[in-house]
């Protein structure tokens, strides 16, 4: 008798769980406490958030590298001036003085003032 009661109860519960109920969205409030903590450009999807985090980290690393390389080029121009009493005619004149690979084509250089800027 118990197994029959158990099977009937289980069947009844499974039918109750399958009934269609209208799904209404939760009411939205304009109060700051009820708003999401996510900034508008972030998703609630954890995979998308992870990907956005990786892309953001890569962008920040690239910007840091460009800023560091700009600083290196500026200091190398100053070192060239200290050694030769003049600014280099072009950035190619200091390429051998830089110990790492730096793309000098992304910089604007003014040989009269020794100013180096990003293009």
N, CA and C atoms as a LAMMPS dump frame, in Angstrom:
ITEM: TIMESTEP
0
ITEM: NUMBER OF ATOMS
357
ITEM: BOX BOUNDS ff ff ff
-5.0000000000000000e+02 5.0000000000000000e+02
-5.0000000000000000e+02 5.0000000000000000e+02
-5.0000000000000000e+02 5.0000000000000000e+02
ITEM: ATOMS id mol type element x y z
1 1 1 N 0.81 -1.184 0
2 1 2 C 0 0 0
3 1 3 C 0.867 1.267 0
4 2 1 N 1.976 1.247 0.742
5 2 2 C 2.846 2.407 0.8
6 2 3 C 3.456 2.738 -0.559
7 3 1 N 3.95 1.761 -1.323
8 3 2 C 4.512 2.118 -2.632
9 3 3 C 3.473 2.735 -3.553
10 4 1 N 2.252 2.291 -3.491
11 4 2 C 1.207 2.852 -4.338
12 4 3 C 0.943 4.304 -3.929
13 5 1 N 0.873 4.553 -2.632
14 5 2 C 0.66 5.906 -2.148
15 5 3 C 1.81 6.814 -2.569
16 6 1 N 3.015 6.311 -2.478
17 6 2 C 4.202 7.081 -2.862
18 6 3 C 4.161 7.42 -4.356
19 7 1 N 3.816 6.467 -5.202
20 7 2 C 3.76 6.698 -6.65
21 7 3 C 2.65 7.691 -6.99
22 8 1 N 1.506 7.56 -6.333
23 8 2 C 0.402 8.493 -6.582
24 8 3 C 0.803 9.909 -6.133
25 9 1 N 1.454 10.03 -4.985
26 9 2 C 1.892 11.342 -4.484
27 9 3 C 2.917 11.961 -5.419
28 10 1 N 3.852 11.17 -5.866
29 10 2 C 4.886 11.662 -6.778
30 10 3 C 4.267 12.11 -8.101
31 11 1 N 3.318 11.347 -8.609
32 11 2 C 2.636 11.722 -9.847
33 11 3 C 1.861 13.018 -9.664
34 12 1 N 1.168 13.14 -8.572
35 12 2 C 0.4 14.354 -8.303
36 12 3 C 1.323 15.571 -8.216
37 13 1 N 2.439 15.446 -7.516
38 13 2 C 3.381 16.558 -7.382
39 13 3 C 4.003 16.938 -8.726
40 14 1 N 4.29 15.965 -9.552
41 14 2 C 4.887 16.278 -10.851
42 14 3 C 3.883 16.995 -11.739
43 15 1 N 2.597 16.632 -11.672
44 15 2 C 1.591 17.35 -12.448
45 15 3 C 1.392 18.768 -11.921
46 16 1 N 1.493 18.957 -10.635
47 16 2 C 1.357 20.288 -10.061
48 16 3 C 2.506 21.189 -10.51
49 17 1 N 3.686 20.639 -10.627
50 17 2 C 4.847 21.424 -11.033
51 17 3 C 4.773 21.792 -12.509
52 18 1 N 4.043 21.039 -13.302
53 18 2 C 3.967 21.275 -14.743
54 18 3 C 2.854 22.217 -15.154
55 19 1 N 2.045 22.653 -14.23
56 19 2 C 0.935 23.527 -14.626
57 19 3 C 1.471 24.864 -15.114
58 20 1 N 0.777 25.415 -16.081
59 20 2 C 1.182 26.707 -16.641
60 20 3 C 0.695 27.82 -15.724
61 21 1 N 1.624 28.61 -15.31
62 21 2 C 1.299 29.77 -14.504
63 21 3 C 1.763 31 -15.263
64 22 1 N 0.971 32.021 -15.288
65 22 2 C 1.417 33.226 -15.987
66 22 3 C 2.626 33.816 -15.276
67 23 1 N 3.632 34.138 -16.07
68 23 2 C 4.86 34.698 -15.506
69 23 3 C 4.801 36.207 -15.641
70 24 1 N 4.784 36.85 -14.526
71 24 2 C 4.774 38.304 -14.534
72 24 3 C 6.139 38.785 -14.071
73 25 1 N 6.661 39.798 -14.719
74 25 2 C 7.955 40.307 -14.273
75 25 3 C 7.818 40.964 -12.91
76 26 1 N 8.872 40.937 -12.14
77 26 2 C 8.793 41.579 -10.828
78 26 3 C 8.607 43.077 -10.997
79 27 1 N 7.897 43.692 -10.095
80 27 2 C 7.691 45.137 -10.215
81 27 3 C 9.018 45.869 -10.087
82 28 1 N 9.165 46.897 -10.908
83 28 2 C 10.401 47.654 -10.885
84 28 3 C 10.177 48.943 -10.114
85 29 1 N 11.161 49.266 -9.351
86 29 2 C 11.101 50.48 -8.553
87 29 3 C 12.219 51.406 -8.993
88 30 1 N 12.024 52.674 -8.857
89 30 2 C 13.046 53.644 -9.224
90 30 3 C 13.954 54.009 -8.065
91 31 1 N 13.771 53.35 -6.945
92 31 2 C 14.618 53.678 -5.801
93 31 3 C 16.024 53.137 -6.027
94 32 1 N 17.051 53.837 -5.545
95 32 2 C 18.43 53.391 -5.755
96 32 3 C 18.714 52.042 -5.133
97 33 1 N 18.015 51.684 -4.071
98 33 2 C 18.28 50.408 -3.419
99 33 3 C 17.849 49.238 -4.289
100 34 1 N 16.849 49.443 -5.147
101 34 2 C 16.345 48.342 -5.953
102 34 3 C 17.044 48.23 -7.299
103 35 1 N 17.867 49.184 -7.643
104 35 2 C 18.545 49.141 -8.93
105 35 3 C 19.752 48.234 -8.851
106 36 1 N 20.141 47.699 -10.002
107 36 2 C 21.26 46.773 -10.075
108 36 3 C 22.562 47.487 -9.768
109 37 1 N 23.498 46.748 -9.208
110 37 2 C 24.816 47.306 -8.923
111 37 3 C 25.698 47.326 -10.155
112 38 1 N 25.262 46.692 -11.252
113 38 2 C 26.07 46.649 -12.466
114 38 3 C 25.996 47.978 -13.194
115 39 1 N 27.136 48.491 -13.648
116 39 2 C 27.098 49.681 -14.491
117 39 3 C 26.356 49.371 -15.78
118 40 1 N 25.867 50.373 -16.496
119 40 2 C 25.054 50.138 -17.684
120 40 3 C 25.756 49.349 -18.78
121 41 1 N 27.072 49.412 -18.869
122 41 2 C 27.772 48.72 -19.945
123 41 3 C 28.177 47.305 -19.574
124 42 1 N 27.807 46.82 -18.385
125 42 2 C 28.155 45.47 -17.99
126 42 3 C 26.927 44.579 -18.058
127 43 1 N 27.184 43.308 -18.325
128 43 2 C 26.107 42.349 -18.474
129 43 3 C 25.975 41.518 -17.208
130 44 1 N 24.795 40.943 -17.023
131 44 2 C 24.602 40 -15.931
132 44 3 C 25.087 38.616 -16.315
133 45 1 N 25.431 38.42 -17.576
134 45 2 C 25.95 37.149 -18.053
135 45 3 C 27.397 37.014 -17.579
136 46 1 N 27.708 36.008 -16.76
137 46 2 C 29.063 35.904 -16.212
138 46 3 C 30.13 35.654 -17.276
139 47 1 N 29.784 34.95 -18.335
140 47 2 C 30.768 34.689 -19.382
141 47 3 C 31.084 35.976 -20.137
142 48 1 N 30.042 36.753 -20.425
143 48 2 C 30.257 38.031 -21.103
144 48 3 C 31.041 38.986 -20.204
145 49 1 N 30.731 38.987 -18.918
146 49 2 C 31.451 39.846 -17.985
147 49 3 C 32.924 39.445 -17.91
148 50 1 N 33.199 38.145 -17.926
149 50 2 C 34.58 37.658 -17.909
150 50 3 C 35.311 38.097 -19.173
151 51 1 N 34.655 37.939 -20.322
152 51 2 C 35.27 38.358 -21.582
153 51 3 C 35.519 39.849 -21.612
154 52 1 N 34.55 40.633 -21.136
155 52 2 C 34.737 42.083 -21.078
156 52 3 C 35.886 42.451 -20.145
157 53 1 N 36.025 41.718 -19.06
158 53 2 C 37.134 41.961 -18.133
159 53 3 C 38.478 41.685 -18.785
160 54 1 N 38.558 40.6 -19.558
161 54 2 C 39.809 40.284 -20.25
162 54 3 C 40.147 41.331 -21.295
163 55 1 N 39.142 41.756 -22.05
164 55 2 C 39.376 42.776 -23.072
165 55 3 C 39.8 44.086 -22.421
166 56 1 N 39.161 44.43 -21.326
167 56 2 C 39.535 45.649 -20.607
168 56 3 C 40.955 45.581 -20.069
169 57 1 N 41.343 44.43 -19.543
170 57 2 C 42.706 44.265 -19.032
171 57 3 C 43.725 44.369 -20.16
172 58 1 N 43.397 43.785 -21.301
173 58 2 C 44.304 43.856 -22.444
174 58 3 C 44.437 45.304 -22.931
175 59 1 N 43.347 46.033 -22.968
176 59 2 C 43.38 47.432 -23.402
177 59 3 C 44.197 48.28 -22.436
178 60 1 N 44.004 48.06 -21.136
179 60 2 C 44.781 48.816 -20.147
180 60 3 C 46.26 48.481 -20.245
181 61 1 N 46.593 47.221 -20.479
182 61 2 C 47.995 46.826 -20.617
183 61 3 C 48.624 47.462 -21.855
184 62 1 N 47.868 47.5 -22.938
185 62 2 C 48.376 48.113 -24.172
186 62 3 C 48.607 49.613 -23.975
187 63 1 N 47.662 50.29 -23.323
188 63 2 C 47.813 51.72 -23.06
189 63 3 C 49.002 51.996 -22.149
190 64 1 N 49.21 51.135 -21.163
191 64 2 C 50.351 51.283 -20.261
192 64 3 C 51.654 51.099 -21.016
193 65 1 N 51.697 50.11 -21.914
194 65 2 C 52.911 49.871 -22.703
195 65 3 C 53.213 51.058 -23.605
196 66 1 N 52.183 51.627 -24.229
197 66 2 C 52.394 52.785 -25.108
198 66 3 C 52.912 53.968 -24.294
199 67 1 N 52.333 54.209 -23.115
200 67 2 C 52.781 55.314 -22.266
201 67 3 C 54.21 55.098 -21.786
202 68 1 N 54.554 53.866 -21.438
203 68 2 C 55.913 53.553 -20.999
204 68 3 C 56.9 53.737 -22.136
205 69 1 N 56.532 53.284 -23.326
206 69 2 C 57.424 53.451 -24.478
207 69 3 C 57.601 54.925 -24.831
208 70 1 N 56.546 55.725 -24.718
209 70 2 C 56.655 57.161 -24.978
210 70 3 C 57.635 57.79 -23.992
211 71 1 N 57.53 57.415 -22.735
212 71 2 C 58.441 57.932 -21.719
213 71 3 C 59.879 57.514 -22.035
214 72 1 N 60.059 56.277 -22.459
215 72 2 C 61.394 55.792 -22.819
216 72 3 C 61.977 56.581 -23.979
217 73 1 N 61.165 56.83 -24.999
218 73 2 C 61.641 57.585 -26.171
219 73 3 C 61.999 59.012 -25.758
220 74 1 N 61.165 59.652 -24.938
221 74 2 C 61.453 61.012 -24.491
222 74 3 C 62.76 61.075 -23.699
223 75 1 N 62.964 60.118 -22.813
224 75 2 C 64.201 60.103 -22.016
225 75 3 C 65.417 59.804 -22.887
226 76 1 N 65.236 58.981 -23.903
227 76 2 C 66.35 58.681 -24.806
228 76 3 C 66.714 59.912 -25.633
229 77 1 N 65.72 60.686 -26.057
230 77 2 C 65.99 61.941 -26.781
231 77 3 C 66.775 62.89 -25.875
232 78 1 N 66.394 62.968 -24.607
233 78 2 C 67.114 63.837 -23.667
234 78 3 C 68.547 63.333 -23.433
235 79 1 N 68.721 62.031 -23.364
236 79 2 C 70.069 61.468 -23.195
237 79 3 C 70.929 61.746 -24.425
238 80 1 N 70.337 61.656 -25.604
239 80 2 C 71.059 61.963 -26.85
240 80 3 C 71.49 63.431 -26.829
241 81 1 N 70.594 64.308 -26.396
242 81 2 C 70.928 65.735 -26.341
243 81 3 C 72.049 65.993 -25.341
244 82 1 N 72.005 65.326 -24.211
245 82 2 C 73.049 65.508 -23.195
246 82 3 C 74.41 65.037 -23.716
247 83 1 N 74.404 63.984 -24.514
248 83 2 C 75.669 63.444 -25.033
249 83 3 C 76.186 64.216 -26.242
250 84 1 N 75.296 64.783 -27.056
251 84 2 C 75.711 65.391 -28.322
252 84 3 C 75.455 66.899 -28.408
253 85 1 N 74.947 67.515 -27.369
254 85 2 C 74.625 68.951 -27.335
255 85 3 C 73.64 69.374 -28.427
256 86 1 N 72.829 68.469 -28.901
257 86 2 C 71.775 68.78 -29.872
258 86 3 C 70.763 67.642 -29.843
259 87 1 N 69.568 67.959 -30.327
260 87 2 C 68.548 66.923 -30.433
261 87 3 C 68.82 66.08 -31.677
262 88 1 N 68.406 64.811 -31.66
263 88 2 C 68.595 63.977 -32.862
264 88 3 C 67.769 64.516 -34.028
265 89 1 N 68.264 64.296 -35.247
266 89 2 C 67.547 64.751 -36.44
267 89 3 C 66.238 63.99 -36.639
268 90 1 N 66.227 62.739 -36.264
269 90 2 C 65.013 61.921 -36.348
270 90 3 C 65.06 60.872 -35.244
271 91 1 N 63.942 60.23 -35.034
272 91 2 C 63.905 59.181 -34.008
273 91 3 C 64.743 57.969 -34.4
274 92 1 N 65.012 57.816 -35.68
275 92 2 C 65.859 56.702 -36.12
276 92 3 C 67.276 56.84 -35.574
277 93 1 N 67.712 58.066 -35.263
278 93 2 C 69.047 58.28 -34.704
279 93 3 C 69.19 57.692 -33.304
280 94 1 N 68.078 57.537 -32.589
281 94 2 C 68.148 57.002 -31.225
282 94 3 C 67.697 55.548 -31.142
283 95 1 N 67.33 54.951 -32.262
284 95 2 C 66.8 53.578 -32.239
285 95 3 C 67.789 52.607 -31.613
286 96 1 N 69.068 52.791 -31.865
287 96 2 C 70.079 51.899 -31.289
288 96 3 C 70.3 52.093 -29.806
289 97 1 N 69.881 53.229 -29.28
290 97 2 C 70.063 53.513 -27.845
291 97 3 C 68.976 52.889 -26.977
292 98 1 N 67.862 52.484 -27.596
293 98 2 C 66.75 51.885 -26.848
294 98 3 C 66.981 50.382 -26.789
295 99 1 N 66.939 49.818 -25.585
296 99 2 C 67.292 48.409 -25.386
297 99 3 C 66.192 47.423 -25.733
298 100 1 N 65.016 47.888 -26.077
299 100 2 C 63.936 46.964 -26.42
300 100 3 C 63.277 47.425 -27.711
301 101 1 N 62.463 46.558 -28.272
302 101 2 C 61.79 46.867 -29.536
303 101 3 C 60.672 47.871 -29.277
304 102 1 N 60.811 49.05 -29.86
305 102 2 C 59.798 50.106 -29.748
306 102 3 C 59.471 50.56 -31.159
307 103 1 N 58.179 50.614 -31.465
308 103 2 C 57.743 51.068 -32.784
309 103 3 C 57.801 52.598 -32.807
310 104 1 N 58.824 53.134 -33.429
311 104 2 C 59.021 54.58 -33.462
312 104 3 C 58.114 55.275 -34.47
313 105 1 N 57.416 54.519 -35.296
314 105 2 C 56.549 55.12 -36.312
315 105 3 C 55.248 55.672 -35.723
316 106 1 N 54.935 55.354 -34.479
317 106 2 C 53.686 55.84 -33.887
318 106 3 C 53.873 57.173 -33.171
319 107 1 N 55.073 57.761 -33.279
320 107 2 C 55.361 59.013 -32.592
321 107 3 C 55.624 60.137 -33.58
322 108 1 N 55.188 61.331 -33.195
323 108 2 C 55.56 62.554 -33.903
324 108 3 C 56.751 63.141 -33.164
325 109 1 N 57.736 63.595 -33.915
326 109 2 C 58.946 64.13 -33.299
327 109 3 C 59.284 65.472 -33.931
328 110 1 N 59.577 66.453 -33.078
329 110 2 C 60.004 67.779 -33.531
330 110 3 C 61.489 67.928 -33.18
331 111 1 N 62.385 67.867 -34.176
332 111 2 C 63.817 67.927 -33.885
333 111 3 C 64.283 69.284 -33.362
334 112 1 N 63.522 70.346 -33.58
335 112 2 C 63.964 71.651 -33.086
336 112 3 C 63.751 71.804 -31.576
337 113 1 N 62.737 71.118 -31.035
338 113 2 C 62.459 71.218 -29.598
339 113 3 C 62.699 69.898 -28.857
340 114 1 N 62.831 68.808 -29.587
341 114 2 C 63.004 67.499 -28.953
342 114 3 C 61.712 66.946 -28.389
343 115 1 N 60.591 67.465 -28.833
344 115 2 C 59.28 67.027 -28.323
345 115 3 C 58.836 65.75 -29.037
346 116 1 N 58.409 64.778 -28.263
347 116 2 C 57.897 63.504 -28.792
348 116 3 C 56.445 63.365 -28.334
349 117 1 N 55.541 63.084 -29.298
350 117 2 C 54.117 62.89 -28.985
351 117 3 C 53.617 61.682 -29.756
352 118 1 N 52.505 61.138 -29.286
353 118 2 C 51.83 60.089 -30.031
354 118 3 C 51.148 60.711 -31.245
355 119 1 N 51.147 59.999 -32.351
356 119 2 C 50.46 60.49 -33.56
357 119 3 C 48.968 60.449 -33.363
